[in-house]
Amino acid sequence: MIQRIPARAARILAGIAALWALLIPAYFAAAKTQPTTIELVAVEGAIHNATAHFILDTIDDAARSRRPDNIGQGRVELVILMIDSPGVVADAELFAQLGEVVRNPPLPLGVWVGPAPAVAYGGAAQLVSLAPIRAAAPGVEIGHWQPTVVGEAAGSPPLEGAYTGGSGAMEVDGPVPGLIDLSSSQTASPRQLLQLLDGTTLQLGGEAMTLSTTRPFTAEDGAEGVTILETVLRRPGLWTQLVGLSTRPEVAFFFLMAGLTVAVFEFFAVGPGVAAAVAAISLALGAYGPATLPLRWWAFALMLGGIGVLSFSYQRGGVLLLSTAGMGAVAVSGIFLFDGAPQITLGWAGWALTVAGVAFFFLLAMPTVARVRFSAPGLGREGMVGKLGSAVTDLGPDGVVEVEGGRWKATSHRAAAVEAGDPIKVVGVEGDMLEVGPAEVS
């Protein structure tokens, strides 16, 4: 027996059907009206692994937007890589993969070196020579074609099909063969480049493709005109940018020195806590520089030795000769730490600020903190005498002791023969140093 649908249920079903009848055409209409865009991809700083993956993923996503089955999403007409890079520190095989994608892209792709004073050196310059569309702003530099990857001249061959001739770097100050002429002030921006590209025909995968980078528009007053398609700026994530900063020699030097200096500061003056976490994070970021840039090991050893001499000088009460030698070692190590020239070179302002910061910490901050601790209520001279603790280093006669969770500079009589780990007792205070002796162990 056929059962009838109740009238109320029938009305509900009819309402749902009517709703779908309205929504489905609206959905497909919205899919058809999704804007066609142009993606500008910022490639700034040395190109490391995360940067290469970011570029590859962006190009892949843009290519997928052009598929016929990509319903409801915008379509990318063109991708422009905006390059300002002194070189490449990425894995050679990964960068070769990126070079192949730029040479044979899945959609129209170009590079633009700019804005001035942008540079494209080494592998970055080779990428410029491979792209179907090549342009540069006036005032930029392109060159230092080899090595492809900084510090790996033998183990990183040039990208297939890339230009690698010439020596040094050239400044773009007029028309250059192979580059779209952007030498005038009216055509020195991505926007003007996109206007010039409208109607350009490219050969991609054996197929001729004509670019359409502009669209008509009607102003509020009824006037008609032409403007470029909507542009979308793509940048790497914050962590990728932060790691990229560590590929700059002066920044890597800063992070390394900050980590080492704060670690020593924590050891002598503060005790475990926030300083230890800051030191760990700084050293982790600083380690990316030696891991990717060509490192001079003798300069790295000199840097560690300089920190060691400064620490020893502080432990001895601030010996001028030792402090001067330590600061000299730190300064020289920062100059010669990385061997990336002529592509990746040291920024002198960052180097100078780092050296000044190290001097401030060892010569002013650490002694000041020690004096403040001695003047704090409950930690004055009378409060410290009689306290028990343990020796952190050998006292011969100067060293470091730990009393009630804090580390202090200390001195003892040579005859006391206090070694690291021995129990001690505070017998007096002299300036910012504790006078200690062996504690009686019952």
Steps between C-alpha positions, in 0.01 A plus 500: 500500500635844407506735795434868454741761625331721760416846374731670751796285398425565136510874559835470679651298215365747247661785695837324508483434127420865434792607716740275310361632175606847610837409652642278226480760220635763743793272581597448138449868427737587785751245365492671162553845649805411711767755401802418288807611693874548463721373781811693606735276699754671728840325487718696742832412658709191438292219349504213752306173504182645651502782242540254212209288629287814541561602136432150369177468701379844387559418132330161543193657665478761225520230232215305664280810486506478118358147480151461349379314811600787732142616556438786739859618528677794343726449200864615500599657169868558576758453776780754546794422730624828651865422572737677737750227587879502548528126437384147567571287808237232429570135431646476147251234382201691634616820333557314172136386526393863547710600200329241282153627603602860420643391163190294407219644714148352504353848444627841384783602733746784520763651725549863593815610683404797710436744636840670512743443662404133463758244384493157335827309541610143441213255471248784532651666191481167317128479581454840336664374179275189488156658538278548192447863607798697634508857627695721739455841656759768436774509765499127580803271462512161328809281486759296694351210306700224668504311729133404464482416872717715727816315606439199274670590172603138429192320633234723346506527119320786323127456440424338166458763234595791728733780400820494706744711300668826586675605817393721782157661503336750269276783603186537294501861381358461152370244250656156556476217243253236619330726756182697452603864492395656831771762498271801521332626814159439341560124459692409816235319700314167480183686409658662196661167406157337499364773273785435256434124503137528393460324165845334514510152347705228670588145401415268790522125450500544122181704513468870425336691782403867496503685830208712610622707793248784479123534516253773406321696768236767526547785747222645713464791259447261210850537352645180364862393527746213545675386817716202592352185644474462875842418645570280803827529691640171634763500775659210688378429853647682798721207604640465145584870498660481845713202402591682181637789704746255658659446158633857513852489651449793737167359625641149553795657686259699714288197595810292582653773714167577668455134591853456633504832684163448668604145596810635675296782652251247636779279635674778692233748594140391465455130559271263306191659353396724213859572398564132435197481270610813312848354458361173365274671245778734385746214455240297307444789258871577480586139420312528169771734370792255542276220374432675168780753445863402431662517846863572582564264791800692629284812532232298681762368743630856546146617585460232767847579634415869523189426706708270720763770562232758582338259746834428664574872523166565670559213739835661595336833571539663158862486382542773238754310288285187492183694424670682213632173355159336527320787330763504224450129438121542483526794258744326265302176500187685392679643196637169374236254631333432162656468155213589267655789303441645248136390513417504873707751694508637854284798594736727691232682697364174642851379581585821685177493703565139601854571615378803694228288661750236614722770650201649682401165651844401625637838604187671636186286529642203688692704763194724545269204561744359753509832688119528496466152645732588787304815578160324500320453832585167658803458272731759655835433658359393834244275332759309298756430772455152643298369205584153371539399139720312258783582262398509133860530379837438659603795719861574433448735673219660292203321352123462514285365784129435537324624812125452549437444129704801376848499350763746626858590433707383794854480631666280759847444649717284279571279798129416519523301173129529417405299192183490289222327692650556846270647769591857595404760758493876451740664746493855366427736211757708315354736240286285271680177592428250776779380723445131562664207669434127526184416687517253782320182401348318796 
